[in-house]
Amino acid sequence: MFIIIAYISHFDELKEIFDMHGMIEYNRKGNVKNTGSRTANKMKKAIMYGGGNIGRGFIGKVFSDSGYEVCFLDIMQDLIDEMNARHGYTVRIVSNAGEQNCEVKNVRAVNAATPEALEEIATCDIMATAVGVNVLPKIAPTIAKGVVARMEGSGKPLDIILCENQLEADVLMRGWINDCLTPQQRAWADKNLGLVEASIGRMVPPLTPEMRAKDRLLICVEPYAQLPVDRKAFRGEIPDLVGLVPYSPFGFYIRRKLFIHNMGHAICAYLGYMKGYSYIYEAMADAEIQQAVRLAMKACGEALIHEYGEDLRQNVEENIEDLIFRFQNRALGDTVSRVGGDPARKLRRNDRLVGAALYCMENDVDATPVVKGIWAALRFDAENDASAAKVQADLKNQGLDFVIKQYMGLDAQEPLFDLIKTICQA
């Protein structure tokens, strides 16, 4: 199958891939009416479970641009009503070069708590979730019921793209769904239900209250629009989606996102906070900070290349330079306090900082540039951040060794334990 890859990284490259010209009409319930040659029964249907920033600003737009009718599942009735009244919404792509409004068309919405949601799952062509990992177990029963209805109906395979940026999201989700199925239903789902991990790199800036009041469906996004997914996880035919990058082994993209993108973003925030900057773009304009971020990302990049092969060097190096460029996007308005928030979570052993340092060491790469970011994270004390306050209190009352053991999950015998202490106490 021909896969369209739209890698958009600069404003002047922005293009609208599809424009359906309003050929779909809807009845008062929000369902598509049969009104002509380009009708719903000839148009594939995509389910987008979750109408938030990523659901509307990224994946819903991908589905629409790829020629699908997009049915959102959500529980926010006012959001559902607005979508069904307008059958579309605006995605504003913002960059230092300016902004462009893109209309997402052929949209409707169904309350996920209703029986209609099960019918939508049973009859769709492709599906995605973007609800947050904490919500996944709550929506699993609904998805399981939809899967059963599909098994008892068409019997066609169903692939669900999990846009959650959670390691092993597919394993977790299959477990929660299987808990709701009988042994016979599980056997069918194992063969026909594809749970496809995705790496979500698109950044979505916060909207001002004034912007939300003017248009509650408006979403602002950066131009970047790649959607890497796990090629081997599909049970049906891989869909022809704008920007889709099917890849295997997918661990490469999961680690690239966590240990280059998320790690570099966090280090920028913590170093920026130490120097008194408010915004990420301000921190990236500081040559010293930008160089520190680049060195940390390059260290993790070398670890990735060591594990996955020299043929991925260009991929890794281009990604690093692209991120350096994207972090300087003033239009995102991202603050160091938001990006650096909840340092206790970001300092966990398997997360973006300590996890990245361990990954470097496992692949014989000097982790010092990453550990300098850990040192900066331990000095983060932003106001109204309970996590930061707890870390600071434990540093003061319990000491550095306690924090390294309790927050980072490191034993005193591990080399990273000593490296962190050496850099923090220098």
C-alpha positions in Angstrom: 0.0 0.0 0.0 1.2 3.5 -0.8 1.7 5.5 2.4 1.7 9.3 2.2 4.3 10.8 4.5 3.9 14.5 5.2 6.8 15.7 7.3 6.0 19.4 7.9 8.6 21.3 9.8 8.5 24.9 8.4 5.5 27.2 7.9 5.9 27.8 4.2 5.6 24.0 3.6 2.1 23.9 5.1 -0.5 22.4 2.7 -4.0 21.3 3.0 -4.0 17.7 1.6 -7.8 17.2 1.3 -10.7 19.5 1.0 -14.0 17.7 0.8 -15.9 21.0 -0.3 -18.8 20.4 2.1 -20.2 17.4 0.2 -21.5 15.8 3.3 -24.7 16.9 4.9 -26.0 15.9 8.3 -29.4 15.3 9.9 -30.4 16.8 13.2 -29.0 14.0 15.2 -25.6 14.5 13.7 -25.7 11.5 11.4 -24.6 11.7 7.8 -27.4 12.0 5.2 -27.2 10.3 1.9 -27.2 13.4 -0.4 -25.2 12.6 -3.5 -22.3 10.9 -5.1 -19.8 11.5 -2.3 -21.9 10.1 0.5 -21.2 8.5 3.9 -21.7 5.0 2.7 -18.8 5.6 0.2 -16.7 7.4 2.8 -14.6 5.5 5.3 -15.2 6.2 8.9 -12.6 6.9 11.6 -13.4 6.9 15.3 -11.4 9.4 17.4 -11.9 8.5 21.1 -11.1 11.8 22.9 -11.9 15.3 21.7 -9.0 17.0 23.5 -5.9 18.8 22.2 -4.3 15.8 20.4 -7.6 14.3 19.3 -8.8 17.5 17.6 -5.5 19.2 16.9 -3.6 16.2 15.5 -5.3 12.8 14.9 -8.8 14.1 14.0 -7.2 16.4 11.4 -5.1 13.5 10.0 -8.2 11.4 9.6 -10.1 14.2 7.9 -7.2 15.2 5.7 -7.0 11.5 4.6 -10.6 11.5 3.4 -12.4 9.9 6.4 -15.5 10.9 8.1 -14.5 11.6 11.7 -16.7 10.5 14.6 -15.5 11.7 17.9 -16.3 9.8 21.1 -16.3 11.9 24.2 -18.3 12.5 27.4 -18.3 16.3 27.3 -21.9 16.9 26.1 -21.3 20.6 25.3 -18.3 19.6 23.1 -20.4 17.0 21.4 -23.2 19.4 20.7 -20.9 22.0 19.3 -19.3 19.5 16.9 -22.7 18.2 15.8 -23.9 21.8 15.2 -20.8 22.7 13.1 -19.6 19.4 11.7 -16.1 20.8 11.7 -13.7 23.0 13.6 -10.5 25.1 13.0 -7.0 24.0 13.6 -4.6 27.0 13.7 -1.0 26.1 12.7 1.3 28.6 14.4 5.1 29.3 14.0 7.5 32.2 14.1 6.7 32.7 10.4 3.0 33.3 11.1 -0.2 31.3 11.4 -2.7 29.5 9.1 -6.2 28.4 9.8 -7.1 24.9 8.5 -10.7 23.7 8.5 -11.3 20.1 9.6 -14.5 18.9 7.9 -16.8 15.9 7.9 -16.9 15.8 11.7 -19.6 14.6 14.1 -19.6 13.4 17.7 -21.3 10.7 19.9 -21.4 10.5 23.6 -19.1 7.6 24.6 -21.5 6.6 27.4 -24.3 5.7 25.0 -25.1 2.5 23.1 -24.5 4.5 19.8 -20.8 4.6 20.7 -20.7 0.8 20.6 -22.3 0.7 17.2 -19.7 3.3 15.9 -16.8 1.1 17.1 -18.4 -1.9 15.6 -18.7 -0.3 12.1 -15.7 2.0 11.8 -12.7 1.5 9.5 -10.0 2.8 11.8 -9.9 4.1 15.4 -7.6 6.0 17.6 -7.5 7.1 21.3 -6.0 10.2 22.8 -7.4 10.4 26.3 -4.3 10.1 28.6 -3.0 7.0 30.1 -4.9 7.5 33.4 -8.1 7.4 31.4 -7.4 4.4 29.3 -8.6 1.8 31.9 -11.8 3.7 32.2 -12.6 3.6 28.4 -11.5 0.0 28.0 -14.9 -1.5 28.9 -16.6 0.6 26.3 -14.1 -0.4 23.7 -14.4 -4.1 24.7 -18.2 -3.9 24.2 -17.7 -2.4 20.8 -15.2 -5.1 19.9 -17.7 -7.8 20.9 -20.4 -6.1 18.7 -17.9 -6.0 15.9 -17.0 -9.7 16.4 -20.7 -10.6 16.3 -21.4 -8.3 13.4 -19.0 -7.9 10.5 -16.2 -9.8 12.1 -13.7 -7.5 10.4 -10.3 -6.7 12.1 -10.1 -3.4 14.0 -6.9 -1.4 14.5 -6.8 1.2 17.2 -3.9 3.7 17.2 -3.0 4.5 20.8 -1.8 8.1 20.9 -0.9 8.2 24.5 2.9 8.5 24.7 3.1 5.7 27.2 5.6 2.9 27.2 3.9 -0.4 26.3 0.5 1.3 26.0 -0.5 -1.6 23.8 0.3 -4.2 26.5 -1.6 -2.2 29.2 -4.6 -1.6 27.0 -4.9 -5.2 25.8 -4.9 -6.3 29.5 -7.7 -3.9 30.4 -9.8 -4.9 27.4 -9.2 -8.6 28.0 -10.4 -8.2 31.6 -13.8 -7.4 30.0 -13.9 -10.3 27.5 -14.7 -14.0 27.7 -12.0 -16.5 26.7 -13.7 -17.0 23.3 -13.8 -13.2 22.8 -10.2 -12.8 23.9 -9.1 -15.4 21.3 -10.9 -13.4 18.6 -9.4 -10.1 19.8 -5.9 -11.5 19.9 -6.2 -12.3 16.2 -8.3 -9.3 15.0 -7.8 -6.4 17.4 -4.6 -4.4 16.6 -3.4 -2.1 19.4 -0.9 0.2 17.6 1.5 2.3 19.6 2.2 5.8 18.3 4.8 8.4 19.1 3.1 11.8 19.5 5.6 14.6 18.9 3.3 17.4 17.9 3.3 20.3 20.4 0.0 22.0 21.3 0.3 25.4 22.9 -2.3 26.6 25.5 -5.1 28.9 24.3 -5.8 32.2 26.1 -9.2 32.5 27.8 -10.2 35.0 25.2 -9.5 32.6 22.3 -11.4 29.8 24.1 -14.4 32.2 24.6 -14.4 33.1 20.9 -14.3 29.6 19.6 -14.4 26.7 22.0 -13.4 24.1 19.3 -10.3 26.1 18.2 -7.0 24.3 18.5 -3.5 25.7 17.9 -0.7 23.4 16.9 2.9 23.6 15.6 3.5 22.7 12.0 5.2 19.3 12.8 2.8 16.5 11.8 4.7 13.2 11.6 2.8 10.2 13.1 5.2 7.2 13.7 3.4 4.0 14.5 4.2 0.4 15.2 4.1 -1.3 11.8 3.9 -4.9 13.2 0.9 -4.2 15.5 -1.7 -3.8 12.7 -4.1 -6.6 12.2 -5.8 -5.2 9.1 -4.3 -3.4 6.2 -2.2 -0.4 7.2 -4.3 2.7 6.5 -3.3 5.4 4.0 -3.1 8.3 6.4 -1.4 11.7 5.9 1.9 11.8 7.8 1.8 8.1 8.9 5.2 6.6 9.4 4.8 2.8 10.0 8.1 1.5 11.5 9.6 -1.6 13.1 11.2 -2.1 15.6 9.0 0.6 17.1 11.1 0.8 20.3 13.4 3.1 18.3 10.7 5.8 18.0 9.4 5.3 21.5 13.0 5.9 22.9 13.6 8.7 20.4 10.6 10.6 21.7 11.2 10.0 25.4 15.0 10.2 25.5 15.6 13.0 22.9 12.4 15.1 22.6 11.0 14.9 26.2 14.5 14.8 27.8 15.7 17.8 25.8 12.5 19.8 26.4 12.8 19.1 30.2 16.5 20.1 30.4 15.7 23.3 28.5 13.0 24.1 31.1 15.2 23.4 34.1 18.2 25.3 32.9 15.9 28.1 31.7 14.3 28.3 35.1 17.7 28.6 36.8 18.5 31.6 34.6 15.2 33.3 35.3 13.5 32.7 31.9 9.8 32.4 31.7 9.4 30.8 28.2 11.0 27.9 26.5 11.8 30.0 23.4 13.6 32.5 25.7 15.7 29.7 27.2 16.6 28.4 23.7 17.8 31.8 22.7 20.5 31.5 25.4 23.5 30.0 23.6 24.8 28.3 26.7 21.4 26.6 27.3 20.9 25.6 23.7 24.4 24.0 23.6 23.7 22.1 26.8 20.4 20.8 25.4 22.0 19.8 22.1 24.8 17.9 23.9 22.3 16.0 26.0 20.2 15.1 23.0 23.3 14.1 21.0 24.4 11.8 23.8 21.1 10.0 23.8 21.2 10.0 20.0 24.5 8.1 20.1 22.9 5.6 22.4 20.0 5.1 20.0 22.4 4.6 17.1 24.5 2.2 19.1 21.4 0.0 19.8 19.5 0.4 16.5 22.2 0.8 13.9 24.4 3.3 12.1 21.9 3.5 9.2 19.6 5.6 11.6 22.2 8.3 12.2 20.7 10.7 9.7 17.2 10.2 11.2 18.5 10.9 14.7 20.6 13.9 13.8 17.9 15.5 11.7 15.4 15.0 14.6 17.7 16.7 17.0 18.2 19.8 14.8 14.5 19.9 14.1 13.7 19.9 17.8 16.2 22.7 18.4 14.3 24.7 15.7 10.9 23.8 17.1 11.7 24.6 20.7 12.4 28.2 19.5 8.8 28.6 18.3 7.6 31.7 20.1 4.0 31.2 19.0 3.8 28.1 21.2 4.1 30.3 24.3 5.2 27.3 26.3 6.5 28.1 29.8 9.4 26.6 31.6 7.2 26.1 34.6 4.8 23.9 32.6 7.4 21.9 30.8 9.4 21.4 34.0 6.4 20.8 36.2 6.1 17.8 38.4 9.8 17.0 38.6 9.2 14.0 40.9 7.6 12.2 38.0 10.2 13.4 35.5 13.0 12.1 37.7 11.7 8.5 37.9 14.0 5.8 36.9 12.2 5.0 33.6 11.3 8.6 32.7 13.0 11.2 30.5 15.9 12.2 32.6 17.2 9.3 34.7 15.9 6.8 32.1 17.9 8.7 29.4 21.1 8.7 31.5 20.8 5.0 32.2 20.2 4.4 28.5 23.4 6.2 27.6 25.4 4.2 30.1 23.8 0.9 28.9 25.1 1.8 25.4 28.6 3.0 26.5 27.9 6.7 26.0 28.9 9.3 28.5 25.8 10.4 30.4 27.3 13.6 31.9 25.3 16.0 29.6 22.1 14.4 30.7 23.1 14.3 34.4 23.7 18.1 34.2 20.0 18.3 33.4 19.2 16.1 36.4 21.2 18.5 38.6 19.1 21.4 37.2 15.9 19.5 37.9 16.9 19.1 41.5 17.0 22.9 41.8 13.6 23.5 40.3 11.3 25.1 42.9 8.6 26.8 40.9 5.7 28.3 42.9 2.4 26.3 43.1 4.2 23.1 42.1 3.6 20.6 44.9 5.9 18.0 43.3 8.8 20.5 43.2 8.1 21.6 46.8 8.2 17.9 48.0 11.5 17.3 46.2 13.0 20.4 47.7 11.8 19.5 51.2 13.3 16.0 51.0 16.6 17.4 49.7 16.7 19.7 52.7 15.5 17.3 55.4 16.7 13.9 54.0 19.6 14.7 51.8 20.7 14.0 48.3 21.3 10.3 48.8 17.7 9.8 49.9 16.3 11.7 46.9 18.4 9.7 44.5 17.2 6.4 46.0 13.6 7.3 46.6 12.8 9.4 43.6 15.1 8.0 41.0 15.1 4.4 42.1 18.9 4.1 42.0 21.0 1.9 44.3 24.2 3.3 45.7 26.1 0.5 43.9 25.0 1.8 40.4 27.5 4.0 38.5 24.8 6.6 37.8 24.3 7.1 41.5 27.9 8.3 42.0 27.8 10.4 38.8 24.8 12.3 39.9 26.3 12.9 43.3 29.6 14.1 41.8 28.0 16.6 39.5 25.5 17.8 42.1 28.2 18.3 44.7 30.8 19.9 42.4 
